[in-house]
Amino acid sequence: MKFKDISGLKEDELRKKSKQLRQDLFQLEVKNSLGQLGNPLEIRFLRRDVARIETAIRQKSN
């Protein structure tokens, strides 16, 4: 997900997206701990997406 795509969303949409991505991240971490995750790099990419969204939320709230 690119920051340009994220910056066009409204703050409430960003919060919903952040919540959904955090749930996905939790599920991936559980799968990884059970050895069911095929590509563990997905966790890294998802963490970065969450960070991008949180950054956009902070910029919009200021």
PDB file of N, CA, C and O in Angstrom, chain B, residues numbered from 101:
ATOM      1  N   MET B 101       0.840  -1.160   0.000  1.00  0.00           N
ATOM      2  CA  MET B 101       0.000   0.000   0.000  1.00  0.00           C
ATOM      3  C   MET B 101       0.895   1.235   0.000  1.00  0.00           C
ATOM      4  O   MET B 101       1.802   1.347   0.825  1.00  0.00           O
ATOM      5  N   LYS B 102       0.650   2.135  -0.895  1.00  0.00           N
ATOM      6  CA  LYS B 102       1.459   3.346  -1.015  1.00  0.00           C
ATOM      7  C   LYS B 102       0.885   4.462  -0.136  1.00  0.00           C
ATOM      8  O   LYS B 102      -0.313   4.497   0.141  1.00  0.00           O
ATOM      9  N   PHE B 103       1.758   5.364   0.293  1.00  0.00           N
ATOM     10  CA  PHE B 103       1.315   6.457   1.152  1.00  0.00           C
ATOM     11  C   PHE B 103       0.378   7.398   0.399  1.00  0.00           C
ATOM     12  O   PHE B 103      -0.500   8.012   1.005  1.00  0.00           O
ATOM     13  N   LYS B 104       0.557   7.513  -0.898  1.00  0.00           N
ATOM     14  CA  LYS B 104      -0.332   8.363  -1.694  1.00  0.00           C
ATOM     15  C   LYS B 104      -1.770   7.867  -1.616  1.00  0.00           C
ATOM     16  O   LYS B 104      -2.704   8.666  -1.543  1.00  0.00           O
ATOM     17  N   ASP B 105      -1.947   6.553  -1.632  1.00  0.00           N
ATOM     18  CA  ASP B 105      -3.286   5.978  -1.531  1.00  0.00           C
ATOM     19  C   ASP B 105      -3.888   6.237  -0.154  1.00  0.00           C
ATOM     20  O   ASP B 105      -5.083   6.504  -0.029  1.00  0.00           O
ATOM     21  N   ILE B 106      -3.061   6.157   0.860  1.00  0.00           N
ATOM     22  CA  ILE B 106      -3.525   6.328   2.232  1.00  0.00           C
ATOM     23  C   ILE B 106      -3.884   7.777   2.512  1.00  0.00           C
ATOM     24  O   ILE B 106      -4.883   8.044   3.180  1.00  0.00           O
ATOM     25  N   SER B 107      -3.100   8.707   2.020  1.00  0.00           N
ATOM     26  CA  SER B 107      -3.309  10.113   2.345  1.00  0.00           C
ATOM     27  C   SER B 107      -4.613  10.661   1.760  1.00  0.00           C
ATOM     28  O   SER B 107      -5.090  11.705   2.203  1.00  0.00           O
ATOM     29  N   GLY B 108      -5.184   9.989   0.795  1.00  0.00           N
ATOM     30  CA  GLY B 108      -6.446  10.438   0.216  1.00  0.00           C
ATOM     31  C   GLY B 108      -7.670  10.038   1.012  1.00  0.00           C
ATOM     32  O   GLY B 108      -8.774  10.497   0.718  1.00  0.00           O
ATOM     33  N   LEU B 109      -7.497   9.191   2.018  1.00  0.00           N
ATOM     34  CA  LEU B 109      -8.628   8.715   2.815  1.00  0.00           C
ATOM     35  C   LEU B 109      -8.924   9.672   3.965  1.00  0.00           C
ATOM     36  O   LEU B 109      -8.055  10.429   4.397  1.00  0.00           O
ATOM     37  N   LYS B 110     -10.164   9.629   4.454  1.00  0.00           N
ATOM     38  CA  LYS B 110     -10.547  10.438   5.607  1.00  0.00           C
ATOM     39  C   LYS B 110     -10.073   9.759   6.882  1.00  0.00           C
ATOM     40  O   LYS B 110      -9.722   8.580   6.882  1.00  0.00           O
ATOM     41  N   GLU B 111     -10.071  10.525   7.969  1.00  0.00           N
ATOM     42  CA  GLU B 111      -9.520  10.021   9.224  1.00  0.00           C
ATOM     43  C   GLU B 111     -10.305   8.828   9.763  1.00  0.00           C
ATOM     44  O   GLU B 111      -9.704   7.880  10.268  1.00  0.00           O
ATOM     45  N   ASP B 112     -11.635   8.856   9.667  1.00  0.00           N
ATOM     46  CA  ASP B 112     -12.412   7.717  10.167  1.00  0.00           C
ATOM     47  C   ASP B 112     -12.184   6.469   9.325  1.00  0.00           C
ATOM     48  O   ASP B 112     -12.190   5.356   9.852  1.00  0.00           O
ATOM     49  N   GLU B 113     -11.985   6.644   8.028  1.00  0.00           N
ATOM     50  CA  GLU B 113     -11.666   5.503   7.157  1.00  0.00           C
ATOM     51  C   GLU B 113     -10.298   4.927   7.507  1.00  0.00           C
ATOM     52  O   GLU B 113     -10.097   3.713   7.484  1.00  0.00           O
ATOM     53  N   LEU B 114      -9.363   5.814   7.832  1.00  0.00           N
ATOM     54  CA  LEU B 114      -8.025   5.367   8.215  1.00  0.00           C
ATOM     55  C   LEU B 114      -8.063   4.576   9.513  1.00  0.00           C
ATOM     56  O   LEU B 114      -7.355   3.579   9.660  1.00  0.00           O
ATOM     57  N   ARG B 115      -8.884   5.018  10.447  1.00  0.00           N
ATOM     58  CA  ARG B 115      -8.997   4.293  11.718  1.00  0.00           C
ATOM     59  C   ARG B 115      -9.597   2.905  11.511  1.00  0.00           C
ATOM     60  O   ARG B 115      -9.152   1.941  12.133  1.00  0.00           O
ATOM     61  N   LYS B 116     -10.604   2.795  10.642  1.00  0.00           N
ATOM     62  CA  LYS B 116     -11.196   1.494  10.343  1.00  0.00           C
ATOM     63  C   LYS B 116     -10.174   0.583   9.668  1.00  0.00           C
ATOM     64  O   LYS B 116     -10.075  -0.602   9.986  1.00  0.00           O
ATOM     65  N   LYS B 117      -9.423   1.150   8.741  1.00  0.00           N
ATOM     66  CA  LYS B 117      -8.403   0.381   8.030  1.00  0.00           C
ATOM     67  C   LYS B 117      -7.311  -0.093   8.995  1.00  0.00           C
ATOM     68  O   LYS B 117      -6.834  -1.224   8.898  1.00  0.00           O
ATOM     69  N   SER B 118      -6.924   0.778   9.919  1.00  0.00           N
ATOM     70  CA  SER B 118      -5.911   0.425  10.899  1.00  0.00           C
ATOM     71  C   SER B 118      -6.388  -0.717  11.780  1.00  0.00           C
ATOM     72  O   SER B 118      -5.636  -1.651  12.055  1.00  0.00           O
ATOM     73  N   LYS B 119      -7.620  -0.645  12.217  1.00  0.00           N
ATOM     74  CA  LYS B 119      -8.184  -1.701  13.061  1.00  0.00           C
ATOM     75  C   LYS B 119      -8.200  -3.037  12.323  1.00  0.00           C
ATOM     76  O   LYS B 119      -7.851  -4.072  12.890  1.00  0.00           O
ATOM     77  N   GLN B 120      -8.605  -3.006  11.058  1.00  0.00           N
ATOM     78  CA  GLN B 120      -8.661  -4.228  10.258  1.00  0.00           C
ATOM     79  C   GLN B 120      -7.262  -4.810  10.036  1.00  0.00           C
ATOM     80  O   GLN B 120      -7.071  -6.022  10.135  1.00  0.00           O
ATOM     81  N   LEU B 121      -6.294  -3.955   9.740  1.00  0.00           N
ATOM     82  CA  LEU B 121      -4.934  -4.431   9.517  1.00  0.00           C
ATOM     83  C   LEU B 121      -4.317  -5.006  10.788  1.00  0.00           C
ATOM     84  O   LEU B 121      -3.555  -5.971  10.728  1.00  0.00           O
ATOM     85  N   ARG B 122      -4.645  -4.421  11.933  1.00  0.00           N
ATOM     86  CA  ARG B 122      -4.135  -4.952  13.200  1.00  0.00           C
ATOM     87  C   ARG B 122      -4.715  -6.341  13.480  1.00  0.00           C
ATOM     88  O   ARG B 122      -4.021  -7.213  14.004  1.00  0.00           O
ATOM     89  N   GLN B 123      -5.981  -6.542  13.131  1.00  0.00           N
ATOM     90  CA  GLN B 123      -6.588  -7.861  13.295  1.00  0.00           C
ATOM     91  C   GLN B 123      -5.916  -8.873  12.369  1.00  0.00           C
ATOM     92  O   GLN B 123      -5.637 -10.005  12.765  1.00  0.00           O
ATOM     93  N   ASP B 124      -5.665  -8.452  11.140  1.00  0.00           N
ATOM     94  CA  ASP B 124      -4.968  -9.320  10.187  1.00  0.00           C
ATOM     95  C   ASP B 124      -3.565  -9.658  10.677  1.00  0.00           C
ATOM     96  O   ASP B 124      -3.107 -10.794  10.550  1.00  0.00           O
ATOM     97  N   LEU B 125      -2.891  -8.660  11.238  1.00  0.00           N
ATOM     98  CA  LEU B 125      -1.542  -8.866  11.752  1.00  0.00           C
ATOM     99  C   LEU B 125      -1.550  -9.890  12.890  1.00  0.00           C
ATOM    100  O   LEU B 125      -0.681 -10.759  12.955  1.00  0.00           O
ATOM    101  N   PHE B 126      -2.524  -9.782  13.774  1.00  0.00           N
ATOM    102  CA  PHE B 126      -2.633 -10.737  14.869  1.00  0.00           C
ATOM    103  C   PHE B 126      -2.821 -12.156  14.337  1.00  0.00           C
ATOM    104  O   PHE B 126      -2.186 -13.098  14.811  1.00  0.00           O
ATOM    105  N   GLN B 127      -3.699 -12.294  13.350  1.00  0.00           N
ATOM    106  CA  GLN B 127      -3.951 -13.614  12.773  1.00  0.00           C
ATOM    107  C   GLN B 127      -2.699 -14.183  12.117  1.00  0.00           C
ATOM    108  O   GLN B 127      -2.421 -15.377  12.237  1.00  0.00           O
ATOM    109  N   LEU B 128      -1.938 -13.329  11.419  1.00  0.00           N
ATOM    110  CA  LEU B 128      -0.702 -13.788  10.790  1.00  0.00           C
ATOM    111  C   LEU B 128       0.326 -14.214  11.829  1.00  0.00           C
ATOM    112  O   LEU B 128       1.042 -15.197  11.633  1.00  0.00           O
ATOM    113  N   GLU B 129       0.401 -13.469  12.943  1.00  0.00           N
ATOM    114  CA  GLU B 129       1.361 -13.825  13.978  1.00  0.00           C
ATOM    115  C   GLU B 129       0.998 -15.158  14.632  1.00  0.00           C
ATOM    116  O   GLU B 129       1.880 -15.941  14.985  1.00  0.00           O
ATOM    117  N   VAL B 130      -0.293 -15.411  14.791  1.00  0.00           N
ATOM    118  CA  VAL B 130      -0.722 -16.699  15.352  1.00  0.00           C
ATOM    119  C   VAL B 130      -0.381 -17.824  14.383  1.00  0.00           C
ATOM    120  O   VAL B 130       0.137 -18.865  14.787  1.00  0.00           O
ATOM    121  N   LYS B 131      -0.673 -17.610  13.110  1.00  0.00           N
ATOM    122  CA  LYS B 131      -0.348 -18.628  12.109  1.00  0.00           C
ATOM    123  C   LYS B 131       1.152 -18.888  12.065  1.00  0.00           C
ATOM    124  O   LYS B 131       1.584 -20.030  11.914  1.00  0.00           O
ATOM    125  N   ASN B 132       1.948 -17.824  12.196  1.00  0.00           N
ATOM    126  CA  ASN B 132       3.402 -17.978  12.166  1.00  0.00           C
ATOM    127  C   ASN B 132       3.890 -18.781  13.368  1.00  0.00           C
ATOM    128  O   ASN B 132       4.791 -19.610  13.242  1.00  0.00           O
ATOM    129  N   SER B 133       3.301 -18.536  14.512  1.00  0.00           N
ATOM    130  CA  SER B 133       3.731 -19.273  15.704  1.00  0.00           C
ATOM    131  C   SER B 133       3.351 -20.748  15.619  1.00  0.00           C
ATOM    132  O   SER B 133       4.013 -21.598  16.215  1.00  0.00           O
ATOM    133  N   LEU B 134       2.284 -21.051  14.876  1.00  0.00           N
ATOM    134  CA  LEU B 134       1.872 -22.441  14.691  1.00  0.00           C
ATOM    135  C   LEU B 134       2.580 -23.106  13.520  1.00  0.00           C
ATOM    136  O   LEU B 134       2.433 -24.309  13.302  1.00  0.00           O
ATOM    137  N   GLY B 135       3.347 -22.327  12.767  1.00  0.00           N
ATOM    138  CA  GLY B 135       4.076 -22.873  11.628  1.00  0.00           C
ATOM    139  C   GLY B 135       3.224 -23.037  10.388  1.00  0.00           C
ATOM    140  O   GLY B 135       3.582 -23.794   9.486  1.00  0.00           O
ATOM    141  N   GLN B 136       2.100 -22.340  10.329  1.00  0.00           N
ATOM    142  CA  GLN B 136       1.187 -22.463   9.197  1.00  0.00           C
ATOM    143  C   GLN B 136       1.338 -21.340   8.174  1.00  0.00           C
ATOM    144  O   GLN B 136       0.674 -21.352   7.137  1.00  0.00           O
ATOM    145  N   LEU B 137       2.193 -20.385   8.456  1.00  0.00           N
ATOM    146  CA  LEU B 137       2.342 -19.240   7.561  1.00  0.00           C
ATOM    147  C   LEU B 137       3.380 -19.562   6.496  1.00  0.00           C
ATOM    148  O   LEU B 137       4.515 -19.922   6.809  1.00  0.00           O
ATOM    149  N   GLY B 138       2.984 -19.431   5.242  1.00  0.00           N
ATOM    150  CA  GLY B 138       3.884 -19.765   4.152  1.00  0.00           C
ATOM    151  C   GLY B 138       4.986 -18.745   3.960  1.00  0.00           C
ATOM    152  O   GLY B 138       6.138 -19.110   3.728  1.00  0.00           O
ATOM    153  N   ASN B 139       4.646 -17.469   4.053  1.00  0.00           N
ATOM    154  CA  ASN B 139       5.621 -16.413   3.818  1.00  0.00           C
ATOM    155  C   ASN B 139       5.648 -15.473   5.035  1.00  0.00           C
ATOM    156  O   ASN B 139       4.770 -14.621   5.169  1.00  0.00           O
ATOM    157  N   PRO B 140       6.631 -15.617   5.909  1.00  0.00           N
ATOM    158  CA  PRO B 140       6.684 -14.771   7.101  1.00  0.00           C
ATOM    159  C   PRO B 140       6.965 -13.298   6.806  1.00  0.00           C
ATOM    160  O   PRO B 140       6.821 -12.455   7.691  1.00  0.00           O
ATOM    161  N   LEU B 141       7.358 -12.983   5.591  1.00  0.00           N
ATOM    162  CA  LEU B 141       7.575 -11.573   5.242  1.00  0.00           C
ATOM    163  C   LEU B 141       6.267 -10.792   5.193  1.00  0.00           C
ATOM    164  O   LEU B 141       6.281  -9.562   5.231  1.00  0.00           O
ATOM    165  N   GLU B 142       5.145 -11.488   5.109  1.00  0.00           N
ATOM    166  CA  GLU B 142       3.844 -10.816   5.122  1.00  0.00           C
ATOM    167  C   GLU B 142       3.661 -10.018   6.398  1.00  0.00           C
ATOM    168  O   GLU B 142       3.040  -8.955   6.388  1.00  0.00           O
ATOM    169  N   ILE B 143       4.202 -10.528   7.502  1.00  0.00           N
ATOM    170  CA  ILE B 143       4.093  -9.830   8.783  1.00  0.00           C
ATOM    171  C   ILE B 143       4.803  -8.480   8.699  1.00  0.00           C
ATOM    172  O   ILE B 143       4.279  -7.465   9.156  1.00  0.00           O
ATOM    173  N   ARG B 144       5.990  -8.479   8.116  1.00  0.00           N
ATOM    174  CA  ARG B 144       6.752  -7.231   7.978  1.00  0.00           C
ATOM    175  C   ARG B 144       5.991  -6.211   7.139  1.00  0.00           C
ATOM    176  O   ARG B 144       5.890  -5.043   7.514  1.00  0.00           O
ATOM    177  N   PHE B 145       5.462  -6.652   6.017  1.00  0.00           N
ATOM    178  CA  PHE B 145       4.741  -5.740   5.131  1.00  0.00           C
ATOM    179  C   PHE B 145       3.497  -5.173   5.808  1.00  0.00           C
ATOM    180  O   PHE B 145       3.180  -3.995   5.646  1.00  0.00           O
ATOM    181  N   LEU B 146       2.797  -6.009   6.563  1.00  0.00           N
ATOM    182  CA  LEU B 146       1.596  -5.563   7.245  1.00  0.00           C
ATOM    183  C   LEU B 146       1.933  -4.563   8.358  1.00  0.00           C
ATOM    184  O   LEU B 146       1.213  -3.583   8.551  1.00  0.00           O
ATOM    185  N   ARG B 147       3.030  -4.811   9.089  1.00  0.00           N
ATOM    186  CA  ARG B 147       3.454  -3.863  10.119  1.00  0.00           C
ATOM    187  C   ARG B 147       3.776  -2.507   9.512  1.00  0.00           C
ATOM    188  O   ARG B 147       3.460  -1.471  10.095  1.00  0.00           O
ATOM    189  N   ARG B 148       4.396  -2.512   8.359  1.00  0.00           N
ATOM    190  CA  ARG B 148       4.740  -1.256   7.694  1.00  0.00           C
ATOM    191  C   ARG B 148       3.487  -0.521   7.224  1.00  0.00           C
ATOM    192  O   ARG B 148       3.420   0.706   7.298  1.00  0.00           O
ATOM    193  N   ASP B 149       2.495  -1.270   6.742  1.00  0.00           N
ATOM    194  CA  ASP B 149       1.230  -0.651   6.337  1.00  0.00           C
ATOM    195  C   ASP B 149       0.531  -0.003   7.531  1.00  0.00           C
ATOM    196  O   ASP B 149      -0.012   1.096   7.416  1.00  0.00           O
ATOM    197  N   VAL B 150       0.546  -0.681   8.663  1.00  0.00           N
ATOM    198  CA  VAL B 150      -0.052  -0.118   9.874  1.00  0.00           C
ATOM    199  C   VAL B 150       0.674   1.170  10.261  1.00  0.00           C
ATOM    200  O   VAL B 150       0.032   2.152  10.633  1.00  0.00           O
ATOM    201  N   ALA B 151       1.979   1.175  10.177  1.00  0.00           N
ATOM    202  CA  ALA B 151       2.763   2.371  10.517  1.00  0.00           C
ATOM    203  C   ALA B 151       2.443   3.524   9.568  1.00  0.00           C
ATOM    204  O   ALA B 151       2.343   4.675   9.995  1.00  0.00           O
ATOM    205  N   ARG B 152       2.284   3.217   8.294  1.00  0.00           N
ATOM    206  CA  ARG B 152       1.934   4.270   7.325  1.00  0.00           C
ATOM    207  C   ARG B 152       0.574   4.878   7.655  1.00  0.00           C
ATOM    208  O   ARG B 152       0.396   6.095   7.600  1.00  0.00           O
ATOM    209  N   ILE B 153      -0.370   4.026   7.995  1.00  0.00           N
ATOM    210  CA  ILE B 153      -1.712   4.519   8.311  1.00  0.00           C
ATOM    211  C   ILE B 153      -1.696   5.347   9.589  1.00  0.00           C
ATOM    212  O   ILE B 153      -2.339   6.394   9.655  1.00  0.00           O
ATOM    213  N   GLU B 154      -0.972   4.892  10.599  1.00  0.00           N
ATOM    214  CA  GLU B 154      -0.876   5.654  11.846  1.00  0.00           C
ATOM    215  C   GLU B 154      -0.212   7.011  11.609  1.00  0.00           C
ATOM    216  O   GLU B 154      -0.598   8.005  12.224  1.00  0.00           O
ATOM    217  N   THR B 155       0.771   7.056  10.734  1.00  0.00           N
ATOM    218  CA  THR B 155       1.409   8.316  10.393  1.00  0.00           C
ATOM    219  C   THR B 155       0.418   9.263   9.724  1.00  0.00           C
ATOM    220  O   THR B 155       0.387  10.454  10.032  1.00  0.00           O
ATOM    221  N   ALA B 156      -0.384   8.738   8.817  1.00  0.00           N
ATOM    222  CA  ALA B 156      -1.380   9.550   8.128  1.00  0.00           C
ATOM    223  C   ALA B 156      -2.438  10.070   9.105  1.00  0.00           C
ATOM    224  O   ALA B 156      -2.897  11.206   8.985  1.00  0.00           O
ATOM    225  N   ILE B 157      -2.817   9.237  10.068  1.00  0.00           N
ATOM    226  CA  ILE B 157      -3.798   9.667  11.071  1.00  0.00           C
ATOM    227  C   ILE B 157      -3.242  10.823  11.886  1.00  0.00           C
ATOM    228  O   ILE B 157      -3.941  11.805  12.136  1.00  0.00           O
ATOM    229  N   ARG B 158      -1.994  10.708  12.298  1.00  0.00           N
ATOM    230  CA  ARG B 158      -1.364  11.781  13.083  1.00  0.00           C
ATOM    231  C   ARG B 158      -1.257  13.071  12.284  1.00  0.00           C
ATOM    232  O   ARG B 158      -1.466  14.156  12.826  1.00  0.00           O
ATOM    233  N   GLN B 159      -0.933  12.958  10.996  1.00  0.00           N
ATOM    234  CA  GLN B 159      -0.818  14.151  10.171  1.00  0.00           C
ATOM    235  C   GLN B 159      -2.164  14.825   9.985  1.00  0.00           C
ATOM    236  O   GLN B 159      -2.239  16.053   9.969  1.00  0.00           O
ATOM    237  N   LYS B 160      -3.224  14.049   9.844  1.00  0.00           N
ATOM    238  CA  LYS B 160      -4.548  14.627   9.655  1.00  0.00           C
ATOM    239  C   LYS B 160      -5.088  15.240  10.943  1.00  0.00           C
ATOM    240  O   LYS B 160      -5.830  16.221  10.896  1.00  0.00           O
ATOM    241  N   SER B 161      -4.724  14.673  12.091  1.00  0.00           N
ATOM    242  CA  SER B 161      -5.230  15.210  13.359  1.00  0.00           C
ATOM    243  C   SER B 161      -4.527  16.514  13.755  1.00  0.00           C
ATOM    244  O   SER B 161      -5.061  17.289  14.548  1.00  0.00           O
ATOM    245  N   ASN B 162      -3.350  16.753  13.213  1.00  0.00           N
ATOM    246  CA  ASN B 162      -2.631  17.998  13.522  1.00  0.00           C
ATOM    247  C   ASN B 162      -3.106  19.058  12.647  1.00  0.00           C
ATOM    248  O   ASN B 162      -2.634  20.191  12.737  1.00  0.00           O
TER     249      ASN B 162
END
